[in-house]
């Protein structure tokens, strides 16, 4: 199954919202590998699996925690690795426009075995980055090739030879090590505020906005990761699950982060909001797991009008009083609380 990007991501929220990660282009979203789950509804009823309640199982795969409390998940597993070709490539932020254009061309034809994301930020003081890069503005590409190492070397060569990166930390490693690589960059105890959009293939105009906003980052802990969909994600029919946006190319996540004693938290939030607004003309929806304090009407954007109507109807059936409402809420069609 597809796990998240950091190891402490909760499996419940990851799954019910959709579930993106390094392996999704090869094996699909987490929900694409969900075989069954046990659910306790608002009235205390215990429901099991897809066969008994196919409409509800459809809604659970992308509809978030709106329909009850899932007490267990059953997943389809896939062999992966255990060794993969993975790691980080980085260039100075001054070359970000060229790197993102190369990234755009590469992902257009990349095989399913390639998991890849871009990230624009100040280089964090992690062991993977040499000390002379700490704090420098960079654009990075995080890659994970799930297949024979020799084939991966050939596939990733155009990226590794592009403009001679200032860091090439791509190599053979256990997949579990790669999946935990971001843990030190997103520890518990920091403050986080994020915004997000779903994007089509990056246009030159969108790239220009991303680079401009990345150079204006207000905190050394903030970042703009750009996740890449496609592959197995896109081959599942969009109507098969409540998750919406399988034809999208990317999810962009605008993450403001700061330490608890930072005297100006609102400055970092303002940067995230400004970047979010600047990217809106280039957006095509939003991933519900990457939403934060958007207005309630924004949830409808995450699902589209048709699916949203289906979900509100199912909410009326299984949670008519909107007991499960402390979330990115799908209200009952009748209005609820």
C-alpha positions in Angstrom: 0.0 0.0 0.0 1.0 3.7 -0.3 2.2 5.2 2.9 2.6 8.9 3.6 5.6 11.3 3.3 6.6 11.2 7.0 6.3 8.2 9.2 4.2 9.9 11.9 1.3 10.6 9.6 -1.7 8.9 11.0 -3.0 6.0 8.9 -6.7 6.9 9.5 -6.6 10.5 8.2 -4.1 9.6 5.4 -6.4 6.8 4.1 -9.8 8.4 4.5 -8.7 11.6 2.6 -7.0 9.6 -0.2 -3.5 8.9 0.7 -0.6 10.2 -1.4 3.1 9.2 -1.0 6.3 8.2 -2.7 4.7 4.9 -4.1 1.4 6.3 -5.5 2.4 6.5 -9.1 3.4 2.8 -8.9 0.7 1.3 -6.7 -2.0 4.0 -6.5 -3.4 6.0 -3.6 -3.8 4.5 -0.2 -7.5 4.2 -0.8 -6.9 2.3 -4.1 -5.4 -0.4 -1.9 -8.1 -0.4 0.8 -10.0 -3.7 0.7 -12.3 -3.2 3.6 -12.8 -1.3 6.9 -14.9 -1.5 10.0 -17.0 1.6 10.8 -19.0 2.7 13.8 -21.7 5.2 12.8 -23.1 8.1 14.8 -26.0 5.9 16.1 -23.5 3.2 17.3 -24.2 0.8 14.4 -21.2 -1.3 13.4 -20.8 -1.7 9.6 -18.3 -3.9 7.8 -16.7 -3.7 4.4 -17.7 -3.0 0.8 -20.1 -5.9 0.1 -22.6 -4.9 2.7 -22.5 -1.1 2.1 -20.9 -0.3 -1.3 -22.1 3.4 -1.3 -20.6 4.0 2.1 -17.4 2.3 1.2 -17.2 4.5 -1.9 -17.7 7.6 0.4 -15.0 6.5 2.9 -12.4 6.4 0.2 -11.8 10.2 0.0 -14.6 11.6 2.1 -12.6 11.9 5.3 -13.9 11.3 8.8 -17.4 12.5 7.9 -19.3 9.2 8.2 -18.2 7.5 11.4 -15.2 6.2 13.3 -13.2 3.6 11.4 -11.8 1.0 13.8 -9.8 -1.1 11.4 -8.5 -1.1 7.9 -7.7 -4.0 5.6 -5.2 -3.2 2.8 -3.8 -4.8 -0.3 0.0 -5.0 0.0 2.6 -4.9 -2.7 6.3 -6.0 -2.8 8.5 -3.0 -2.9 12.3 -3.0 -2.6 13.3 -3.5 0.1 16.1 -1.5 -1.6 15.1 1.4 -3.9 17.0 4.1 -5.7 16.1 7.3 -3.9 17.2 10.5 -2.4 17.5 14.3 -3.0 18.9 16.4 -5.8 19.3 20.1 -5.1 20.2 23.3 -7.0 20.4 27.0 -5.9 17.1 28.8 -5.8 18.4 31.1 -8.5 18.0 28.1 -10.9 14.6 27.2 -9.7 12.8 28.3 -12.8 15.0 26.1 -15.1 14.8 23.2 -12.7 11.0 23.3 -12.5 10.7 23.4 -16.3 13.0 20.4 -16.5 10.9 18.7 -13.8 7.8 19.4 -15.8 9.2 17.8 -18.9 10.5 14.8 -17.0 7.3 13.9 -15.2 5.3 14.1 -18.4 6.9 10.9 -19.7 8.2 9.3 -16.4 7.4 5.6 -15.9 5.2 4.6 -13.0 8.2 3.4 -11.1 9.2 7.0 -10.5 7.9 8.8 -7.5 9.0 12.4 -7.6 8.3 15.7 -5.9 9.8 19.2 -6.0 10.5 21.3 -2.9 11.5 24.9 -2.6 12.9 26.1 0.8 16.0 27.0 2.7 18.2 23.9 3.1 17.5 22.5 6.5 20.3 21.4 8.9 19.8 17.7 8.3 22.6 15.2 7.9 21.8 14.7 4.2 22.7 18.4 3.5 26.4 19.4 3.9 26.8 22.1 6.5 27.8 24.7 3.9 24.3 24.4 2.3 22.4 24.9 5.6 20.1 27.9 5.3 20.8 28.4 1.6 17.7 28.9 -0.7 17.4 25.7 -2.8 15.1 23.9 -5.1 15.1 20.2 -4.6 13.8 17.1 -6.4 13.0 14.1 -4.2 13.0 10.9 -6.2 12.2 7.3 -5.5 12.5 4.6 -8.2 10.7 1.5 -7.2 12.2 -1.1 -9.6 15.6 -2.6 -10.6 18.4 -0.2 -9.5 20.1 -0.4 -12.9 17.0 0.7 -14.7 16.5 3.5 -12.2 20.0 4.8 -12.8 19.2 5.2 -16.5 15.8 6.7 -15.9 17.0 9.3 -13.4 20.2 10.2 -15.3 18.7 13.2 -17.1 17.9 14.8 -13.8 21.1 14.0 -12.1 23.1 15.5 -15.0 21.0 18.6 -15.4 23.1 21.8 -14.6 25.3 19.8 -12.1 23.3 19.9 -8.9 24.9 21.2 -5.8 23.7 18.1 -4.0 23.2 14.6 -5.4 22.2 12.3 -2.5 20.5 9.7 -4.7 21.6 6.2 -4.0 20.5 2.7 -3.1 18.8 2.6 0.3 16.0 0.7 2.1 12.6 2.1 1.2 11.8 2.5 4.9 14.8 4.8 5.3 13.7 7.0 2.4 10.1 7.2 3.7 11.5 8.5 7.0 13.8 11.0 5.5 11.5 14.0 6.1 10.7 13.1 9.7 13.4 15.5 11.2 12.1 18.3 9.0 8.6 18.1 10.3 8.9 17.2 14.0 6.3 17.5 16.7 6.3 20.7 18.7 6.7 23.2 15.9 3.8 25.4 14.7 2.4 24.7 11.2 0.0 26.5 8.9 -0.6 25.4 5.4 -2.6 26.0 2.2 -2.9 23.9 -0.9 -4.0 23.6 -4.5 -4.3 20.9 -7.0 -2.5 21.8 -10.3 -2.5 20.8 -13.9 0.9 20.4 -15.6 3.0 23.4 -14.5 2.7 26.4 -16.9 5.5 28.9 -17.2 3.3 31.4 -15.5 2.7 29.1 -12.6 6.4 28.3 -12.3 7.1 32.0 -12.2 4.7 32.5 -9.3 6.1 29.5 -7.4 9.6 30.8 -7.6 8.7 34.4 -6.7 6.8 33.2 -3.6 9.6 30.8 -2.6 12.1 33.6 -2.6 9.8 35.5 -0.2 9.7 32.7 2.4 9.6 34.3 5.9 10.7 31.4 8.0 13.7 29.0 7.6 11.3 26.2 8.4 8.7 26.9 5.7 8.6 25.1 2.4 6.7 24.6 -0.9 6.5 20.9 -1.7 5.0 19.9 -5.1 3.8 16.3 -5.2 3.4 14.5 -8.6 0.4 12.4 -9.4 -0.2 10.4 -12.6 0.7 6.8 -13.2 -1.5 4.4 -11.3 -3.4 7.2 -9.6 -4.7 8.5 -12.9 -5.7 5.0 -14.3 -8.4 4.5 -11.7 -11.8 5.9 -12.9 -12.5 9.2 -11.1 -16.0 8.0 -10.2 -14.6 4.8 -8.5 -14.0 6.7 -5.2 -15.0 9.9 -3.5 -11.5 11.2 -4.0 -11.5 13.7 -6.8 -8.8 15.0 -9.2 -7.1 11.9 -10.5 -6.3 13.7 -13.8 -4.3 16.4 -12.0 -0.6 16.5 -12.4 0.4 17.9 -9.0 -0.6 18.9 -5.5 1.2 22.0 -4.2 1.4 22.4 -0.5 2.3 25.8 0.9 3.7 25.0 4.4 4.5 27.8 6.9 6.3 26.6 9.9 7.9 28.3 12.9 9.1 27.7 16.5 6.8 28.2 19.4 8.8 31.2 20.6 8.7 33.0 17.3 7.5 36.6 18.0 5.8 37.0 14.6 3.7 34.0 13.7 1.2 36.0 11.7 3.9 37.0 9.3 4.5 33.4 8.4 0.7 32.7 8.0 0.4 35.8 5.8 3.1 34.4 3.5 1.2 31.2 3.1 -2.0 33.0 2.4 -0.4 35.3 -0.1 1.2 32.4 -1.9 -2.1 30.5 -1.9 -3.9 33.5 -3.4 -1.2 34.0 -6.1 -1.5 30.3 -7.2 -5.3 30.3 -7.4 -5.5 31.3 -11.1 -3.4 28.3 -11.9 -5.3 25.8 -9.7 -7.7 23.0 -10.6 -9.2 21.9 -7.2 -7.7 21.0 -3.9 -6.8 17.8 -2.0 -9.0 17.6 1.2 -6.1 16.4 3.4 -4.1 19.5 2.6 -6.8 22.0 3.5 -6.7 24.0 6.8 -8.9 27.0 7.6 -10.6 27.6 4.3 -14.3 28.5 4.4 -16.7 25.6 4.5 -17.7 26.2 0.9 -14.2 25.3 -0.1 -14.9 21.6 0.7 -17.2 21.6 -2.3 -14.3 22.6 -4.4 -12.4 19.5 -3.2 -15.0 17.1 -4.5 -16.8 19.0 -7.3 -20.5 19.7 -7.5 -21.7 16.2 -8.5 -19.7 14.2 -6.0 -20.4 16.7 -3.3 -24.1 16.2 -3.8 -23.6 12.4 -3.6 -21.6 12.8 -0.4 -24.1 15.1 1.3 -26.9 12.7 0.5 -25.0 9.8 2.1 -24.2 12.1 5.0 -28.0 12.6 5.5 -28.4 8.8 5.6 -25.5 7.9 7.9 -25.0 11.0 10.0 -28.1 13.2 9.7 -27.3 15.3 12.8 -23.7 15.9 11.6 -22.2 14.5 14.7 -18.9 14.0 12.8 -18.4 17.7 11.9 -15.0 18.7 13.5 -13.3 18.1 10.1 -13.3 19.3 6.6 -17.1 18.9 6.9 -19.5 17.5 4.5 -22.9 18.5 5.9 -26.1 16.5 5.5 -28.1 17.5 2.4 -30.9 18.6 4.7 -28.5 21.1 6.4 -27.8 19.3 9.7 -26.3 21.2 12.7 
